[in-house]
Amino acid sequence: MKFQVQAEILRNRPIAAGYYQIDLRAPQIAAAARPGQFVHVRIPLLEHRVLRRPFSIYDADPATGRLSVIYKVVGEGTDVLSRRQEDTADLLGPLGNGFTPPDDPGVQPVIVAGGYGCAATYLLASPRFSSRRPLCLFGARSREDLLLVEEFQALGCEVRTATDDGSAGRKGFVTELLRELLEAPAACSLKVFACGPNPMLKAVSTLVLARGLDAEISLDHAMCCGVGACFACVVKRKAETPDGWEYVRTCTDGPVFPASSTVWD
Ligand SMILES: Cc1cc2nc3c(=O)[nH]c(=O)nc-3n(C[C@H](O)[C@H](O)[C@H](O)COP(=O)(O)OP(=O)(O)OC[C@H]3O[C@@H](n4cnc5c(N)ncnc54)[C@H](O)[C@@H]3O)c2cc1C
């Protein structure tokens, strides 16, 4: 079930350089939201700019109706959004398929996230959706771009970090932390969930598939309608067709796909 609502903006504040958290009152979406789903936000700009912007649902509290999103200011839409206070925002959601929360006691969930990708995986670590606390591997360009480490720790998760410049955690890519984990004998019990830039997702996929495992990866692909109507967000998925692949829509068939089904061009 999805809803279109005028959500009251409860709070909209910077949480790190260039990153904001917006809390909205959207009880229906907060109650229905599952890990890895997103909301499509209409941001009033110039009249001809009608396209919504997709943002992962970071947190959702059915008890209070609060829905939170973490966003990075990258362009006109997010810049306008960052300056909105004491107002409403037009939300459509929850959209997309989302992650499959792990409930098998023999499986150790591992979250691999880059930048704001950790926001999309927060509900996955919530006791509301899973009895297992994931091990979190978070990567970012530098210390300032590492988000939500304390929030995941507060849920009881172990968080290991890597930064490109070495200003926090291991110097290098987060996939190096994953590589080490996958080399351990117990790796066969790992279930990997990943969200971040597509090059990171491609590297994650290569690593897990080489180890004989799979992963759920959330693709970051620009989209228009968000509800499967316009086909602007199609990606290739492996299929038993003459070409060996078919097109699927990121917004409704995804954004979460098995790494084993993804075709990287
Ligand atoms: C399923 C999904 C979940 C997302 N979740 C989040 C989130 O939780 N937090 C967050 O900050 N962003 C998230 N994004 C990306 C977010 O939608 C874009 O950053 C936003 O639409 C940019 O709008 P804008 O008007 O500010 O930028 P625009 O003016 O539209 O673009 C500015 C720049 O950002 C680039 N850009 C636009 N969209 C994307 C995108 N999808 N991926 C990478 N680069 C893009 C453009 O190419 C351009 O260089 C998500 C995207 C998807 C598809």
The ligand as an SDF file (V2000), in Angstrom:
LIG
                    3D

 53 58  0  0  0  0  0  0  0  0999 V2000
   16.0760    4.7630   -4.5750 C   0  0  0  0  0  0  0  0  0  0  0  0
   16.8920    6.0000   -4.2920 C   0  0  0  0  0  0  0  0  0  0  0  0
   17.1540    6.3550   -2.9880 C   0  0  0  0  0  0  0  0  0  0  0  0
   17.9040    7.5230   -2.7180 C   0  0  0  0  0  0  0  0  0  0  0  0
   18.1330    7.8380   -1.4170 N   0  0  0  0  0  0  0  0  0  0  0  0
   18.8250    8.9490   -1.1180 C   0  0  0  0  0  0  0  0  0  0  0  0
   19.0700    9.3020    0.2350 C   0  0  0  0  0  0  0  0  0  0  0  0
   18.6550    8.6070    1.1780 O   0  0  0  0  0  0  0  0  0  0  0  0
   19.7660   10.4450    0.4690 N   0  0  0  0  0  0  0  0  0  0  0  0
   20.2480   11.2290   -0.5610 C   0  0  0  0  0  0  0  0  0  0  0  0
   20.8960   12.2410   -0.2910 O   0  0  0  0  0  0  0  0  0  0  0  0
   20.0330   10.9180   -1.8490 N   0  0  0  0  0  0  0  0  0  0  0  0
   19.3360    9.7980   -2.1530 C   0  0  0  0  0  0  0  0  0  0  0  0
   19.1150    9.4690   -3.4660 N   0  0  0  0  0  0  0  0  0  0  0  0
   19.6340   10.3650   -4.5150 C   0  0  0  0  0  0  0  0  0  0  0  0
   18.7200   11.5910   -4.6210 C   0  0  0  0  0  0  0  0  0  0  0  0
   17.4870   11.1860   -5.1860 O   0  0  0  0  0  0  0  0  0  0  0  0
   19.3700   12.6610   -5.5170 C   0  0  0  0  0  0  0  0  0  0  0  0
   20.5500   13.1020   -4.9150 O   0  0  0  0  0  0  0  0  0  0  0  0
   18.4100   13.8360   -5.6880 C   0  0  0  0  0  0  0  0  0  0  0  0
   17.3340   13.4430   -6.5040 O   0  0  0  0  0  0  0  0  0  0  0  0
   19.1400   15.0030   -6.3370 C   0  0  0  0  0  0  0  0  0  0  0  0
   18.1900   16.0370   -6.5470 O   0  0  0  0  0  0  0  0  0  0  0  0
   18.6780   17.5290   -6.8400 P   0  0  0  0  0  0  0  0  0  0  0  0
   17.5520   18.2580   -7.4760 O   0  0  0  0  0  0  0  0  0  0  0  0
   19.2860   18.1400   -5.6330 O   0  0  0  0  0  0  0  0  0  0  0  0
   19.8610   17.3160   -7.8340 O   0  0  0  0  0  0  0  0  0  0  0  0
   19.8170   17.4230   -9.4230 P   0  0  0  0  0  0  0  0  0  0  0  0
   19.8770   18.8820   -9.7910 O   0  0  0  0  0  0  0  0  0  0  0  0
   18.7330   16.5770   -9.9820 O   0  0  0  0  0  0  0  0  0  0  0  0
   21.2060   16.7260   -9.7240 O   0  0  0  0  0  0  0  0  0  0  0  0
   22.4190   17.2760   -9.1520 C   0  0  0  0  0  0  0  0  0  0  0  0
   23.5370   16.2810   -9.3350 C   0  0  0  0  0  0  0  0  0  0  0  0
   23.2340   15.0580   -8.6120 O   0  0  0  0  0  0  0  0  0  0  0  0
   23.2590   13.9540   -9.5280 C   0  0  0  0  0  0  0  0  0  0  0  0
   22.1940   13.0160   -9.1730 N   0  0  0  0  0  0  0  0  0  0  0  0
   20.8640   13.2040   -9.3010 C   0  0  0  0  0  0  0  0  0  0  0  0
   20.1840   12.1020   -8.9060 N   0  0  0  0  0  0  0  0  0  0  0  0
   21.1320   11.2040   -8.5610 C   0  0  0  0  0  0  0  0  0  0  0  0
   21.0820    9.8600   -8.0920 C   0  0  0  0  0  0  0  0  0  0  0  0
   19.9500    9.1760   -7.9580 N   0  0  0  0  0  0  0  0  0  0  0  0
   22.2710    9.2430   -7.8240 N   0  0  0  0  0  0  0  0  0  0  0  0
   23.4220    9.8650   -7.9920 C   0  0  0  0  0  0  0  0  0  0  0  0
   23.5420   11.1390   -8.4430 N   0  0  0  0  0  0  0  0  0  0  0  0
   22.4120   11.7830   -8.7230 C   0  0  0  0  0  0  0  0  0  0  0  0
   23.0200   14.5740  -10.8930 C   0  0  0  0  0  0  0  0  0  0  0  0
   23.5690   13.7500  -11.9250 O   0  0  0  0  0  0  0  0  0  0  0  0
   23.7550   15.8830  -10.8000 C   0  0  0  0  0  0  0  0  0  0  0  0
   25.1410   15.7220  -10.9820 O   0  0  0  0  0  0  0  0  0  0  0  0
   18.4050    8.3210   -3.7760 C   0  0  0  0  0  0  0  0  0  0  0  0
   18.1520    7.9430   -5.0970 C   0  0  0  0  0  0  0  0  0  0  0  0
   17.4100    6.8050   -5.3640 C   0  0  0  0  0  0  0  0  0  0  0  0
   17.1480    6.3990   -6.7870 C   0  0  0  0  0  0  0  0  0  0  0  0
  1  2  1  0
  2  3  1  0
  2 52  2  0
  3  4  2  0
  4  5  1  0
  4 50  1  0
  5  6  2  0
  6  7  1  0
  6 13  1  0
  7  8  2  0
  7  9  1  0
  9 10  1  0
 10 11  2  0
 10 12  1  0
 12 13  2  0
 13 14  1  0
 14 15  1  0
 14 50  1  0
 15 16  1  0
 16 17  1  0
 16 18  1  0
 18 19  1  0
 18 20  1  0
 20 21  1  0
 20 22  1  0
 22 23  1  0
 23 24  1  0
 24 25  2  0
 24 26  1  0
 24 27  1  0
 27 28  1  0
 28 29  2  0
 28 30  1  0
 28 31  1  0
 31 32  1  0
 32 33  1  0
 33 34  1  0
 33 48  1  0
 34 35  1  0
 35 36  1  0
 35 46  1  0
 36 37  1  0
 36 45  1  0
 37 38  2  0
 38 39  1  0
 39 40  1  0
 39 45  2  0
 40 41  1  0
 40 42  2  0
 42 43  1  0
 43 44  2  0
 44 45  1  0
 46 47  1  0
 46 48  1  0
 48 49  1  0
 50 51  2  0
 51 52  1  0
 52 53  1  0
M  END
$$$$
